[in-house]
Amino acid sequence: MAARAIGAFTQRFFTNRKDQLLKNYPGFNLTRLKRELFHFALRSNMYNGFSEAHFWSAPLLENSQNPVCLFFSQLENGIPVEYITGRSYFYKSEFQVSEEVLIPRSESELLVEMALNELANWSRKTDEGLSIADIGTGSGALVLSILREINRPIKAIATDISPSALKIAERNFFNLRFTINKNSDLNLIHTDRLEGIEGKFHLIISNPPYIKEKADRELVHSQVNQHEPHVALFLPDEDYSDWFRQLFESISSSLYEEGVFLMEGHEEHLEELAKLAQKCALSDVQVINDYNERPRYLIARKKEWIN
Ligand SMILES: C[S@@+](CC[C@H](N)C(=O)[O-])C[C@H]1O[C@@H](n2cnc3c(N)ncnc32)[C@H](O)[C@@H]1O
C-alpha cells in the first residue's frame, strides 16, 4: 500500500483524536497543529529545506526515526507542544523552552505591561541608570521582554534556584541580544530568591512558584503536573507564608525608596499575601485583577516611614 501524504495523515490524526487533543491542549486546532509540526520537521535533516507544499504532499514513511512520527507520538502522550518543538511565544518574542523551565503563560504578559508603565514613570523622574531584578526567571521571559521594550540602558539581574533553567535563560538572552539596548546588561544568578544579592533596584518583578503542594494540587491540570518542573510550580503548604515573608523582607531591603515590586500569584492566596507584604515594610500594597476579574497580581512600593 502506498504511504499516505503527511498532509492527509495530519488531517486524519486531528479528526480521529480531537477530543483527547482538546483535553490535553485546550483551544488546539488543525491550523496550530500543522504550524507546529511543519516548524518541528523543518529543523530535522530529513525535511530541512522543504517548502510547505512539498512537505505536506511528501509520503509519510512510518518509522520511529521519522521526526513527523516522533512529533505525533509525543503529542499522543500529552507532552506540551512547546516542549516538543522547544519554543514558546511570550509578549513579542520567541523563547526557547525545555522541560526544565515553565512554559511562559500569556497571563504573565500583564505583569510585563505593568513593569513597563512603572519604568516609564521612573524614566520621567530620573536620568540615572535604572536597575531591575527578576526573581525566579525560568526561561527569562519576563526580564528579556522588559529589556526589549526599554530604549535606555538598564542594569538587570535575574535569579533562579534551578541551574538548568538559568542555562535556558542564558540561551534566550543570547538569541535576543540584538533586540536589546547594547548598553543594557543582564546578570543571571544562581541563588535562592535574592540571597546574597547586593545593590538596590528601581523595580523587582517575580512570578514565583505559588501553588500549595497539597491544598491546591487538585486544580492543577494533569498535563502541567506531569510535565512542567515542580520547582517552578509548588511550595510546601506548611512553608508557604514563611517563604513569602522572607521574599518580601528581602525585597523591601533591596528596593530604592519609591521602588516598586510586581508579582504574579494564586488567586486564592493573594489577599493573604498582600497583608503579609504590608507587615514586611512594603507600602501601597494592592491586589490587581486580570482581564477575567480574577485577583492575580500584587503591586507594592518601598516608602520610608515619615514620623
Ligand atoms: C512560575 S516559574 C516562573 C518562570 C518565569 N519567570 C515565567 O514567568 O515564565 C517560577 C520560577 O522560580 C524558580 N524558583 C523556584 N524556587 C525558587 C527560589 N527559592 N529562588 C529562586 N528561584 C526559584 C523556578 O525554578 C522557576 O523557574
The ligand as an ORCA input file, in Angstrom:
! r2SCAN-3c Opt
* xyz 0 1
  C       6.411     30.095     37.949
  S       8.055     29.868     37.358
  C       8.265     31.423     36.519
  C       9.253     31.380     35.389
  C       9.289     32.666     34.555
  N       9.592     33.819     35.364
  C       7.961     32.890     33.851
  O       7.200     33.769     34.271
  O       7.687     32.179     32.875
  C       8.978     30.065     38.842
  C      10.499     30.021     38.702
  O      11.045     30.234     40.000
  C      12.144     29.370     40.194
  N      12.296     29.174     41.650
  C      11.658     28.312     42.474
  N      12.063     28.479     43.741
  C      12.982     29.462     43.729
  C      13.777     30.093     44.731
  N      13.692     29.724     46.023
  N      14.639     31.066     44.363
  C      14.744     31.439     43.053
  N      14.016     30.884     42.067
  C      13.149     29.921     42.390
  C      11.802     28.121     39.420
  O      12.956     27.381     39.097
  C      11.082     28.724     38.208
  O      11.998     28.979     37.173
*
